[in-house]
Amino acid sequence: MHSKWLEDATELQLFLTTSNSCYKATLKHDEIRSAAEELEQPYKEFFAECKKALTTHMGLPGFDYELDEQQAQFKLWKCTGFETLYVEVSLRKVSNVHQLLDAAIECGQRQSTVPTVATESSSQTVAGASQPNELAAEYEQYIKDSKLQEKKLLKKFLLLLNSKKQRIEELERQLEKHRNTAADTDTDVEDVQPENDDTDDDSDFRGATQALTQKDAMQE
């Protein structure tokens, strides 16, 4: 999250790593004043608390940051035993993530060139200058991790694909072997069958001849 604090409004830029999406929002200071009045809090203290919660890069303890992509809304909750809504603003999606990085770097460079007198202003400038660098480093690390994860998944996929191909080839060889065995068995049966028929015919022929011989002997 990156914030740019102007005179009467604050520009918010948010990057959601889970969906790799970027959003922008404009928070008017009048809305912060209205929220302070509804919560019956002094405006300056409430404004400073909101600014502190929205300028930290990793989130401020005691606050809950909610980004609803379906409703396109961002909400800032303060958690003190119960949740209190501090900020609610509509979002608009940014098509290119580099726009967010460029804006953050530009803002950081702009803040680093502005001279400061008070100690508080100086610390805010240093924090604003380092924040874009942290955001850019986090984005680069995210890209590296994504590419590394993609390579790991591709390697696993190739191993799985090769294993499936080997299994298919093995099954094809077994199927071909089974077909050859079945064909050889059919051939043997066909070769043996005519011999059995001839033997039976010969046996019948000899049986009939013997019976005829005995009859002829009795007649004689």
Buried (B, 14 or more C-beta within 10 A) or exposed (E): BBBBBEEEBBBBBBBEEEEEBBBBBBBEBEBBEEBBEEEEBEBEEBBEBBBEBBBBEEEBEEBBBEBEEEEBBBBBBBEEEEEBBBBBBEBEEBEEBEEBBEBBBEBBEEBEEEEEEEEEEEEBBEBBBEBBEBBBEBBEEBEEEEEEEEEEEEEEEEEEEEEEEEEEEEEEEEEEEEEEEEEEEEEEEEEEEEEEEEEEEEEEEEEEEEEEEEEEEEEE
